Amino acid sequence: MKKNLRYLILIVFAFTSTIAFCQKIDSTQKFLRKKNLFGIPLVFFTPETGWGGGVAGGMTFLLPKEPDDGRRSQIQLAFSYTERNQILAYFPFTSYWNNSINQAYGELGYFDFSDLFYPIGNQFDEKEQATFEEEYRFTYPRIRLNYLRRIDNKNYLGVRYWFDNLTITETEENQLLSRGDILGSEGGIITGAGLIYQLDTRDNINYATKGQYFETVLYLSDGILGSEFNHRKIYLDYRKFWSKNKHIFALNGYSRLTFGNVPFDELSLLGGAKRMRGYYEGFYRDKLMGVVQGEYRFPIYWRFSGVAFTSFGMVTDKFSNIESEYIRPSGGVGLRFMLVPKDNLNIRIDYGFGRNTSGFYLTVGEAF
């Protein structure tokens, strides 16, 4: 409990210090423009958390010399608690400067979380996989730091630094994690750095109606950087959007490839609120993962709109073991309510289903 309190105090201190620092500079040097302080309640539901609630507050602003219609910088503090006794406290930030040529974004966070672990691999069907379910609990402080620089109108290059310190606090007796049979089952420090390339021509980052987005990240976690597990990752994320008369078609291809000594919590996970809705996140996990998903988004009335979506995905340990029988399908429908019309920010309600599994999601922002 004392450890939890220390991290919570650190996050609150970082947030309040940043607000105070910005306000102080602003009063003497006109550092901030068009400031907007906000506070909102949080209510959400996912299969991984159950119902959760909390509060979020923060400030949006423009830095000096940024155009009035430029991207707004933002700092936030969010705290939530779920019916599974999970604590999520995080301090995300995004900053744009020099006419949005430069962008820095990241997060300072602390999480006390319970989760479900299933056997690694793709060898069981959904009914068999569920029989091996085991619950465990863990805590970790998190640091996420990213910097991007625009090299022309649509291309960006940057660097990334991530840090997690995972502590496994509870496991079920005589199960895989408690026996220590799984790499990473005793926790440990996972830290690394990477290179980022982005191409972005979307008309809106919250709710794109046209354009495309591509990101690839080459990431190295190594003992030289302080990590207890040496491994590498490659992220590939492509999104394409078309629209006609407020009807939008969206396509997303996503792949996460890991190599080396990868702890179980760093393996590629299938499922969750963003990819393969209907499957519990981590229901299938392995070193390699690929997902293709599509959405049809259509207006209903006023601020309400609807969505129909479908996905196909799989995990495997190596490329030579890719087989069509291991490709899992999912699909579903959803309802949207535009919470902030100015920023095209939606409340999202989705119901997704896969083979012998399903899930309900209530959250903010689009899946992709």
C-alpha positions in Angstrom: 0.0 0.0 0.0 2.9 2.4 0.8 4.4 1.7 -2.6 1.1 2.4 -4.3 0.8 5.7 -2.4 4.4 6.8 -3.3 3.7 6.4 -7.0 0.3 8.1 -6.8 1.9 11.0 -5.0 4.7 11.2 -7.6 2.1 11.4 -10.5 0.0 14.0 -8.8 3.1 16.0 -7.9 4.3 15.9 -11.6 0.9 17.1 -12.8 0.5 19.9 -10.3 4.1 21.0 -10.7 3.7 21.1 -14.5 0.4 23.2 -14.2 2.1 25.6 -11.8 5.2 25.8 -13.9 3.2 26.6 -17.1 1.0 29.1 -15.2 4.1 30.9 -13.8 5.9 31.1 -17.1 2.7 32.2 -18.8 2.3 35.1 -16.4 5.8 36.4 -17.0 6.7 35.5 -20.6 3.3 34.8 -22.3 4.3 31.2 -22.7 0.9 29.8 -23.2 -2.0 30.8 -25.5 -5.7 29.9 -25.6 -5.5 27.9 -22.3 -8.4 25.7 -21.4 -8.6 23.9 -18.1 -11.0 20.9 -17.9 -12.2 18.2 -15.6 -14.4 15.3 -16.6 -15.8 12.1 -14.9 -14.7 8.7 -16.4 -17.0 5.7 -16.9 -15.9 2.7 -18.9 -16.3 -1.0 -19.4 -14.1 -3.7 -21.0 -13.8 -7.4 -20.4 -10.3 -6.8 -19.0 -11.5 -4.4 -16.3 -15.2 -4.8 -15.9 -16.9 -1.5 -14.9 -14.6 1.3 -14.0 -14.9 4.9 -13.0 -12.7 7.9 -12.0 -11.8 11.4 -12.9 -9.6 13.2 -15.4 -8.4 16.8 -15.5 -5.9 18.7 -17.5 -5.2 21.7 -19.7 -5.0 22.3 -23.4 -3.0 25.2 -24.9 -1.0 26.6 -27.8 2.6 27.4 -27.4 3.9 30.8 -28.7 3.9 31.4 -32.4 1.7 28.4 -33.1 -1.2 29.2 -35.4 -4.7 29.5 -34.0 -5.8 26.5 -35.9 -2.7 24.5 -35.0 -2.7 21.3 -33.0 -3.2 22.0 -29.3 -0.7 20.8 -26.7 -2.2 18.9 -23.7 -1.4 17.7 -20.3 -3.7 15.4 -18.2 -4.0 13.6 -15.0 -6.4 10.6 -14.8 -7.3 8.2 -12.0 -9.7 5.3 -12.2 -10.7 2.3 -10.1 -12.5 -0.8 -11.4 -14.8 -3.4 -10.0 -11.9 -5.9 -10.2 -10.0 -3.7 -7.7 -7.6 -2.3 -10.3 -6.0 1.1 -9.9 -5.0 3.1 -13.0 -3.2 6.4 -12.5 -1.6 8.1 -15.4 -0.2 11.5 -16.5 -0.2 11.7 -20.3 1.1 14.7 -22.3 1.4 15.9 -25.8 3.3 19.0 -27.0 3.6 20.6 -30.4 5.9 23.5 -31.3 7.5 25.3 -34.2 4.3 25.1 -36.3 3.8 21.4 -35.2 7.1 20.4 -36.8 8.1 19.0 -33.5 6.0 16.7 -31.3 6.7 15.2 -27.9 4.3 12.8 -26.3 4.3 10.2 -23.6 3.0 9.1 -20.2 4.0 8.7 -16.6 1.8 6.1 -14.9 1.3 3.6 -12.2 -0.9 0.5 -12.4 -2.1 -2.1 -9.9 -3.8 -4.6 -12.1 -5.4 -8.0 -12.1 -5.5 -10.0 -15.4 -6.1 -13.4 -16.8 -3.3 -15.6 -18.3 -3.8 -18.2 -20.9 -1.3 -20.6 -22.4 1.1 -19.1 -24.9 0.5 -20.1 -28.5 -2.3 -20.9 -30.9 -2.8 -24.6 -30.5 -6.1 -24.7 -28.6 -9.6 -23.7 -29.8 -11.5 -21.2 -27.8 -13.3 -23.7 -25.6 -10.1 -25.5 -24.7 -8.2 -22.3 -24.2 -10.7 -21.1 -21.6 -10.1 -24.2 -19.4 -6.5 -23.1 -18.8 -7.4 -19.7 -17.5 -5.5 -18.4 -14.4 -5.7 -15.1 -12.7 -2.7 -13.1 -11.5 -2.1 -9.6 -10.1 0.8 -7.2 -10.8 1.9 -3.7 -10.3 4.2 -1.5 -12.4 5.3 2.1 -12.8 5.5 3.2 -16.4 7.5 5.8 -18.4 6.7 6.4 -22.0 8.7 9.1 -23.9 8.5 9.8 -27.7 9.7 12.5 -29.9 8.8 13.1 -33.6 10.0 15.7 -36.1 8.2 16.4 -39.3 10.5 16.1 -42.3 7.9 17.3 -44.9 4.1 17.7 -45.1 3.3 14.1 -44.2 6.4 12.3 -43.0 7.8 12.1 -39.5 10.9 10.6 -37.9 11.5 10.1 -34.2 12.8 8.2 -31.2 11.2 6.3 -28.3 12.1 5.4 -24.8 9.9 3.1 -22.6 10.4 1.8 -19.1 8.3 -0.7 -17.0 9.1 -2.3 -13.7 6.8 -5.3 -13.4 6.2 -6.9 -10.0 4.0 -10.0 -9.8 2.1 -9.8 -6.5 -0.4 -12.7 -6.7 -0.7 -15.9 -8.7 -2.9 -19.0 -8.5 -1.3 -22.0 -6.8 0.0 -24.9 -8.9 -0.5 -23.0 -12.2 2.0 -22.0 -14.9 2.9 -18.6 -13.5 3.3 -19.7 -9.9 5.5 -22.6 -10.9 7.9 -20.2 -12.7 7.5 -22.1 -16.0 6.9 -19.0 -18.0 9.6 -16.4 -18.9 8.9 -13.2 -16.9 6.7 -14.9 -14.3 8.9 -13.4 -11.6 8.5 -9.9 -13.0 11.5 -7.6 -13.8 12.6 -4.4 -15.4 11.8 -4.0 -19.1 13.3 -0.9 -20.7 14.3 -0.1 -24.2 14.6 2.5 -27.0 13.5 2.6 -30.6 13.2 4.5 -33.9 9.9 5.7 -35.3 8.7 6.5 -38.8 5.2 7.9 -39.5 3.3 8.9 -42.5 0.1 10.8 -41.7 -2.4 12.4 -44.1 -5.5 12.0 -42.0 -7.9 15.0 -41.8 -8.5 14.4 -38.1 -6.6 12.3 -35.5 -9.6 11.5 -33.4 -12.1 10.6 -36.2 -10.6 10.5 -39.6 -12.9 10.6 -42.7 -10.1 10.5 -45.3 -6.4 10.0 -45.7 -4.0 7.4 -44.5 -1.7 6.7 -41.6 1.3 4.4 -41.4 3.7 3.9 -38.5 6.6 1.5 -38.1 8.8 1.2 -34.9 12.0 -0.7 -34.5 12.5 -1.3 -30.8 15.4 -2.7 -28.8 15.3 -3.9 -25.2 18.7 -4.7 -23.9 20.8 -5.1 -20.8 22.9 -2.1 -21.9 19.7 0.0 -21.4 18.9 -1.6 -18.0 16.5 -4.3 -19.2 16.5 -7.7 -17.6 15.2 -9.3 -20.9 17.0 -8.9 -24.2 14.6 -8.8 -27.1 13.5 -6.8 -30.2 10.2 -5.7 -31.6 8.9 -4.4 -34.9 5.5 -2.6 -35.0 3.6 -2.1 -38.3 0.4 -0.1 -38.3 -1.4 1.0 -41.5 -4.8 2.8 -41.6 -6.8 4.0 -44.6 -10.0 6.0 -44.7 -12.6 6.8 -47.4 -15.8 8.8 -47.1 -18.9 9.8 -49.1 -21.9 11.7 -47.8 -20.8 11.1 -44.2 -20.5 7.4 -44.7 -17.0 6.3 -43.8 -15.0 3.1 -44.7 -11.9 2.4 -42.6 -9.3 -0.3 -43.0 -6.5 -1.2 -40.6 -3.6 -3.7 -40.8 -1.6 -4.2 -37.7 1.4 -6.4 -36.9 3.6 -6.7 -33.8 6.7 -9.0 -34.2 8.9 -9.9 -31.2 12.2 -11.7 -31.3 14.6 -13.0 -28.6 14.0 -13.5 -24.9 10.5 -12.1 -24.7 8.8 -12.2 -21.2 5.1 -13.3 -21.3 3.7 -9.8 -20.7 5.7 -8.4 -23.7 4.4 -11.0 -26.2 2.0 -9.9 -28.9 -1.6 -10.1 -27.7 -4.7 -10.8 -29.7 -8.0 -9.2 -28.5 -9.0 -6.1 -26.6 -10.8 -2.8 -27.2 -8.8 -1.8 -30.3 -8.0 -5.0 -32.2 -10.1 -8.2 -32.5 -12.9 -6.9 -30.3 -14.8 -9.9 -28.8 -11.6 -11.7 -27.6 -10.2 -11.0 -24.2 -6.9 -9.2 -24.6 -4.2 -11.9 -24.3 -6.6 -14.8 -24.9 -4.0 -15.7 -27.5 -0.5 -14.5 -27.2 2.8 -15.4 -28.9 5.9 -13.8 -30.5 4.2 -12.8 -33.8 0.8 -11.3 -34.3 -1.1 -9.9 -37.3 -4.6 -8.4 -37.6 -6.7 -7.0 -40.4 -9.9 -5.1 -39.5 -12.4 -3.0 -41.3 -15.2 -0.6 -40.2 -18.2 0.9 -41.9 -19.3 4.1 -40.0 -22.6 5.7 -40.8 -24.7 8.6 -39.4 -27.9 8.0 -37.5 -29.3 11.2 -36.0 -27.8 14.4 -34.5 -24.6 13.4 -32.7 -25.3 9.7 -32.9 -23.7 7.3 -35.5 -23.3 3.6 -35.9 -20.5 1.2 -36.8 -20.3 -2.3 -38.2 -16.9 -4.0 -38.0 -15.1 -7.2 -38.7 -11.5 -8.5 -38.0 -9.3 -11.5 -38.7 -6.1 -12.1 -36.8 -3.7 -14.7 -35.5 -0.6 -15.3 -33.4 2.3 -17.7 -33.9 5.8 -18.4 -32.6 7.5 -18.2 -36.0 6.7 -17.4 -39.7 7.1 -21.1 -40.8 4.2 -22.0 -38.5 1.6 -19.7 -40.0 -1.5 -21.8 -41.0 -4.9 -20.7 -42.2 -6.6 -22.8 -39.5 -5.2 -20.5 -36.8 -6.7 -17.4 -38.3 -9.5 -16.2 -35.9 -12.5 -14.1 -37.0 -14.4 -11.5 -35.1 -17.1 -9.0 -35.8 -19.6 -6.8 -34.2 -21.6 -3.6 -34.2 -21.3 -0.3 -32.3 -22.9 3.0 -31.4 -21.2 6.4 -31.2 -22.1 9.7 -29.5 -20.0 12.7 -30.4 -18.9 14.1 -27.0 -16.8 16.9 -28.3 -17.9 18.1 -31.8 -15.0 20.6 -32.0 -12.5 17.8 -31.8 -14.6 15.0 -33.3 -14.2 12.9 -30.1 -16.7 10.1 -29.6 -18.0 8.0 -26.8 -17.7 4.4 -28.2 -20.0 1.5 -27.4 -19.1 -1.8 -29.1 -20.2 -5.4 -28.9 -17.8 -7.8 -30.5 -17.9 -11.6 -30.9 -15.5 -14.3 -32.0 -15.5 -18.1 -31.9 -17.3 -19.0 -28.7 -16.4 -15.7 -27.1 -17.7 -12.1 -27.0 -17.1 -8.8 -25.3 -18.8 -5.4 -24.5 -16.8 -2.2 -24.6 -17.7 1.3 -23.4 -14.8 3.8 -23.8 -13.8 7.0 -25.5 -12.2 7.3 -29.0 -12.2 5.1 -32.0 -10.6 1.7 -32.2 -8.3 3.0 -35.0 
